[in-house]
Amino acid sequence: MKAKELVIMSRTELESKVAELKAELFNLRFQLATGQLQNTMVIQNVKRDIARCMTVLRQLEQKEAR
């Protein structure tokens, strides 16, 4: 997911996206523990997407505070 795509999303969309990504991360970690995950790089990519979403949410909070 690109940062440009996240900037145009609303606050509720971003929050739901974070929840969705955290659920996906949980499932990926479960697959890793059971030995079903083939590509471990996916975990890192999901973590980065979560961080991007959280960054955009924080920027929105700061913009609203001004």
ChimeraX attribute file (.defattr): number of C-alpha atoms within 10 A of each C-alpha:
attribute: neighborCount
match mode: 1-to-1
recipient: residues
	/A:1	12
	/A:2	9
	/A:3	12
	/A:4	9
	/A:5	8
	/A:6	20
	/A:7	17
	/A:8	11
	/A:9	15
	/A:10	11
	/A:11	16
	/A:12	10
	/A:13	13
	/A:14	20
	/A:15	15
	/A:16	11
	/A:17	18
	/A:18	20
	/A:19	13
	/A:20	13
	/A:21	17
	/A:22	16
	/A:23	12
	/A:24	15
	/A:25	19
	/A:26	13
	/A:27	14
	/A:28	19
	/A:29	16
	/A:30	13
	/A:31	14
	/A:32	15
	/A:33	10
	/A:34	9
	/A:35	9
	/A:36	11
	/A:37	16
	/A:38	9
	/A:39	9
	/A:40	12
	/A:41	9
	/A:42	13
	/A:43	18
	/A:44	11
	/A:45	13
	/A:46	18
	/A:47	15
	/A:48	13
	/A:49	20
	/A:50	20
	/A:51	13
	/A:52	19
	/A:53	25
	/A:54	17
	/A:55	15
	/A:56	19
	/A:57	21
	/A:58	12
	/A:59	13
	/A:60	14
	/A:61	12
	/A:62	10
	/A:63	9
	/A:64	8
	/A:65	7
	/A:66	5
